Amino acid sequence: MIIDFHTHLASPVVLPGVFFDGWADNIRRLLPPNVPPAHRSRIEESFRLSVLDPDGDKLVAEMDAAAIDVAVVLLIDYGLAFPGHVPPIEEAFAAHRALLARHPGRFVVFAGVDPRRGRSGVELFERSLVEWGFRGLKLYPPCGFSPSDPMLDPFYELCDAYRVPALVHIGPTSPVLGYSMTAPFLLDEAARRFPRVKFILAHGAVSFTEECAMLCNFRPNVFLDLSAFQGAICPGGGPAAVRTAVSRGINHKILFGTDWPVFRMQADQKTYVEAVTTEGGPLATVPERDRDLILCGNVERILKDHRIPEASITRSA
Ligand SMILES: [Zn+2]
């Protein structure tokens, strides 16, 4: 069994054009200077098309081909970072409820709320757990807040009460956002104050890898995911980044993830699963028990703790 712990709904309701324009700028910068303008715009166009799948149908087809049973879909609240560029947050929540209903049993949704929304954000988060069967919190600090900011306390109190995890983005993102809030140690204070909440450092095998491994080793409630290994900027690339992560004695803390649709233009989900599981690949070097933990067992363990009303989970599926 394989669970992809890190995906996003590829819909403009969730991922604003301005965010991907920044990514497209980065792709443009990587091209040689003599690439003709028509070719450049074709690359941008195919990038835009590759990140369009508002119903999740293409993702499910790729999951089937890759033998991925379930994917965790992370809702990001860009409303305060890109005012005027995304519809009201309620529409993003509605789109994820529709995704759960359309593909029963294939997705688990984590709610994303910018803590600066205050009381209404807290209420929306709780409603998503109790009524709509969402199963965790997704935080995106590059939007402009620290993951240990006290304004997040009511959100973490809900995570504690309902025994659901909180996933926190670590490291760089689209260049239209700031990176100063993306260091892993910014989470440490919250992880210490909420010892029963499980925190996952997204991209922890790729960015600030020493710090992330240290937190996973010494904070019982901190985990990391492998997502964005496809774009790892280290000698040996993605497979080397995964190989390093799984050699640190923290395999009970590592979760497989792909960050769909961010790397979709380069390859499909099957290729990404095979990149880590292939003979001689990074997961082939670890004991079978660890491989099972990384591909699904760790996520199952984290998710099964929840105290979400079963009825709301069944109702949403
Ligand atoms: Zn992501």
Residues whose N, C-alpha, C, O or C-beta is under 5 A from the ligand:
A	BS01	ZN	D259
